[in-house]
Amino acid sequence: EENLEVLTTEYGVTAGQVDDLKADLDGFLALNGQPRAYRVASVQATKDLELLFAEAKVALEKLDKVMSIFKRRDVNFYNGYLAARVIVDN
């Protein structure tokens, strides 16, 4: 802010750009002081995903049993279900 006049005239920097930079710096300083908290949150989120995948697997196994009745009744529908159940790795 002390050099705003020089920045504006010689470099074309606006007051809004300086304000944005200050806000970014404040955000960085706030995050920089809390790396442990973010690591803990990341680990917890990963554990939650493991639990959710396990629950989804159980639910899909139950659905597979229900879908088996369509194996003979509606072959196209059943084959479509099986195709949709294929896991695609990226």
CYANA upper distance limits for C-alpha pairs under 8 A (distance plus 0.5 A):
  1 GLU  CA     18 VAL  CA      8.09
  3 ASN  CA      7 LEU  CA      6.62
  4 LEU  CA      8 THR  CA      6.43
  4 LEU  CA     13 VAL  CA      8.32
  4 LEU  CA     14 THR  CA      8.49
  4 LEU  CA     15 ALA  CA      7.72
  5 GLU  CA      9 THR  CA      6.67
  6 VAL  CA     10 GLU  CA      6.17
  6 VAL  CA     11 TYR  CA      7.87
  7 LEU  CA     11 TYR  CA      5.52
  7 LEU  CA     12 GLY  CA      6.76
  7 LEU  CA     13 VAL  CA      5.87
  7 LEU  CA     14 THR  CA      8.27
  8 THR  CA     12 GLY  CA      5.09
  8 THR  CA     13 VAL  CA      5.17
  8 THR  CA     14 THR  CA      6.36
  8 THR  CA     15 ALA  CA      8.43
  9 THR  CA     13 VAL  CA      8.30
 13 VAL  CA     17 GLN  CA      6.98
 13 VAL  CA     18 VAL  CA      7.93
 14 THR  CA     18 VAL  CA      7.07
 15 ALA  CA     19 ASP  CA      6.72
 16 GLY  CA     20 ASP  CA      6.64
 17 GLN  CA     21 LEU  CA      6.64
 18 VAL  CA     22 LYS  CA      6.71
 19 ASP  CA     23 ALA  CA      6.71
 20 ASP  CA     24 ASP  CA      6.66
 21 LEU  CA     25 LEU  CA      6.61
 22 LYS  CA     26 ASP  CA      6.64
 23 ALA  CA     27 GLY  CA      6.70
 24 ASP  CA     28 PHE  CA      6.64
 25 LEU  CA     29 LEU  CA      6.64
 26 ASP  CA     30 ALA  CA      6.70
 27 GLY  CA     31 LEU  CA      6.78
 28 PHE  CA     32 ASN  CA      6.35
 29 LEU  CA     33 GLY  CA      6.92
 30 ALA  CA     34 GLN  CA      7.65
 31 LEU  CA     35 PRO  CA      7.40
 34 GLN  CA     38 TYR  CA      7.16
 35 PRO  CA     39 ARG  CA      6.80
 36 ARG  CA     40 VAL  CA      6.71
 37 ALA  CA     41 ALA  CA      6.71
 38 TYR  CA     42 SER  CA      6.58
 39 ARG  CA     43 VAL  CA      6.77
 40 VAL  CA     44 GLN  CA      6.68
 41 ALA  CA     45 ALA  CA      6.61
 42 SER  CA     46 THR  CA      6.73
 43 VAL  CA     47 LYS  CA      6.77
 44 GLN  CA     48 ASP  CA      6.66
 45 ALA  CA     49 LEU  CA      6.77
 46 THR  CA     50 GLU  CA      6.92
 47 LYS  CA     51 LEU  CA      6.92
 48 ASP  CA     52 LEU  CA      6.67
 49 LEU  CA     53 PHE  CA      6.54
 50 GLU  CA     54 ALA  CA      6.75
 51 LEU  CA     55 GLU  CA      6.75
 52 LEU  CA     56 ALA  CA      6.57
 53 PHE  CA     57 LYS  CA      6.61
 54 ALA  CA     58 VAL  CA      6.96
 55 GLU  CA     59 ALA  CA      6.78
 56 ALA  CA     60 LEU  CA      6.55
 57 LYS  CA     61 GLU  CA      6.65
 58 VAL  CA     62 LYS  CA      6.91
 59 ALA  CA     63 LEU  CA      6.74
 60 LEU  CA     64 ASP  CA      6.50
 61 GLU  CA     65 LYS  CA      7.07
 62 LYS  CA     66 VAL  CA      7.06
 63 LEU  CA     67 MET  CA      6.54
 64 ASP  CA     68 SER  CA      6.79
 65 LYS  CA     69 ILE  CA      8.32
 67 MET  CA     71 LYS  CA      7.72
 67 MET  CA     78 TYR  CA      7.47
 68 SER  CA     78 TYR  CA      8.18
 69 ILE  CA     73 ARG  CA      7.37
 70 PHE  CA     74 ASP  CA      5.64
 70 PHE  CA     75 VAL  CA      7.08
 70 PHE  CA     77 PHE  CA      7.71
 70 PHE  CA     78 TYR  CA      6.15
 71 LYS  CA     75 VAL  CA      5.96
 71 LYS  CA     78 TYR  CA      6.02
 71 LYS  CA     79 ASN  CA      8.44
 74 ASP  CA     78 TYR  CA      6.76
 75 VAL  CA     79 ASN  CA      6.50
 76 ASN  CA     80 GLY  CA      6.58
 77 PHE  CA     81 TYR  CA      6.73
 78 TYR  CA     82 LEU  CA      6.80
 79 ASN  CA     83 ALA  CA      6.65
 80 GLY  CA     84 ALA  CA      6.67
 81 TYR  CA     85 ARG  CA      6.77
 82 LEU  CA     86 VAL  CA      7.24
